């Protein structure tokens, strides 16, 4: 009986140590993620008139397209949404969250 209590106490001590380490690493990962998000937002802010690529939620097949475009940003709607259109007119436009948009930079060969 005493042996079981000793094993239970050791297990509880190990779990407390594991929890402290895990919470510390989780906080470090959150800080790194905040830095990356801030860096991406600061380097490529989207503005009206920019050309962007729209990333779809999920590709239709394994090798299907993951993005479509290019689209033109017509205007900013709130802090994180943009109105985009394929031809630059408001007739066929959609309002999209900025997490699904990336700046489009055409390369010529």
C-alpha positions as CSV (number, residue, x, y, z in Angstrom):
1,X,0.0,0.0,0.0
2,X,2.8,2.4,0.9
3,X,4.5,1.6,-2.4
4,X,1.4,2.6,-4.4
5,X,1.3,5.9,-2.5
6,X,4.9,6.6,-3.3
7,X,4.4,5.8,-7.0
8,X,1.3,8.1,-7.1
9,X,3.2,10.9,-5.4
10,X,6.1,10.6,-7.9
11,X,3.7,10.5,-10.8
12,X,2.0,13.7,-9.5
13,X,5.3,15.4,-9.1
14,X,6.3,14.5,-12.7
15,X,3.0,15.8,-14.0
16,X,3.5,19.1,-12.2
17,X,6.9,19.5,-13.7
18,X,5.6,18.5,-17.1
19,X,2.8,21.1,-16.8
20,X,5.2,23.9,-15.9
21,X,7.5,23.0,-18.9
22,X,4.6,22.7,-21.3
23,X,3.0,26.0,-20.2
24,X,6.3,27.8,-20.6
25,X,6.9,26.4,-24.1
26,X,3.3,27.2,-25.1
27,X,3.8,30.8,-24.0
28,X,7.1,31.0,-26.1
29,X,5.3,29.6,-29.1
30,X,2.6,32.2,-28.8
31,X,5.1,35.0,-28.6
32,X,6.9,33.7,-31.7
33,X,3.6,33.4,-33.6
34,X,2.7,37.0,-32.7
35,X,6.0,38.2,-34.0
36,X,5.5,36.3,-37.3
37,X,2.0,37.7,-37.8
38,X,3.1,41.2,-37.1
39,X,6.0,40.8,-39.5
40,X,3.8,39.5,-42.3
41,X,1.2,42.3,-41.8
42,X,3.9,45.0,-41.7
43,X,5.7,43.8,-44.8
44,X,2.8,43.4,-47.1
45,X,-0.2,45.5,-46.1
46,X,-3.0,45.3,-48.7
47,X,-4.3,48.7,-50.0
48,X,-7.0,49.7,-52.4
49,X,-5.8,49.3,-56.0
50,X,-3.5,46.4,-55.2
51,X,-3.6,43.1,-57.1
52,X,-4.1,40.1,-54.9
53,X,-4.5,36.3,-55.0
54,X,-7.5,34.7,-53.2
55,X,-6.7,31.4,-51.3
56,X,-9.7,29.0,-51.3
57,X,-10.7,27.2,-48.1
58,X,-9.8,23.7,-49.4
59,X,-8.7,22.5,-52.8
60,X,-11.2,20.4,-54.6
61,X,-8.7,17.6,-55.2
62,X,-5.2,16.6,-54.1
63,X,-3.6,18.4,-57.0
64,X,-6.3,21.0,-57.4
65,X,-5.7,24.8,-57.3
66,X,-5.3,26.3,-53.9
67,X,-5.7,29.9,-55.0
68,X,-7.4,31.9,-57.7
69,X,-6.9,35.3,-59.2
70,X,-5.5,37.8,-59.7
71,X,-8.1,40.2,-58.3
72,X,-8.1,43.9,-57.7
73,X,-8.8,45.4,-54.3
74,X,-11.6,48.0,-54.6
75,X,-11.7,49.2,-51.0
76,X,-11.1,48.3,-47.4
77,X,-14.2,47.2,-45.5
78,X,-13.5,47.5,-41.8
79,X,-10.1,46.6,-40.4
80,X,-9.6,43.1,-41.8
81,X,-11.9,42.8,-44.9
82,X,-11.5,43.9,-48.4
83,X,-13.9,44.2,-51.4
84,X,-12.3,42.5,-54.4
85,X,-13.2,42.1,-58.0
86,X,-11.7,40.3,-61.0
87,X,-12.2,43.2,-63.4
88,X,-12.0,46.2,-61.0
89,X,-15.7,47.0,-61.1
90,X,-18.2,46.8,-58.2
91,X,-20.8,44.9,-60.2
92,X,-19.2,41.5,-59.5
93,X,-17.3,42.0,-56.3
94,X,-17.0,40.0,-53.0
95,X,-15.9,41.0,-49.5
96,X,-13.1,38.7,-48.3
97,X,-11.2,38.5,-45.0
98,X,-7.5,39.5,-45.3
99,X,-6.3,36.1,-44.0
100,X,-7.3,34.6,-47.4
101,X,-5.6,37.3,-49.5
102,X,-1.9,37.7,-50.5
103,X,-0.3,40.4,-52.7
104,X,0.2,39.2,-56.3
105,X,3.5,40.0,-57.9
106,X,3.8,39.0,-61.5
107,X,7.2,37.8,-62.7
108,X,8.3,38.1,-66.3
109,X,10.8,35.6,-67.7
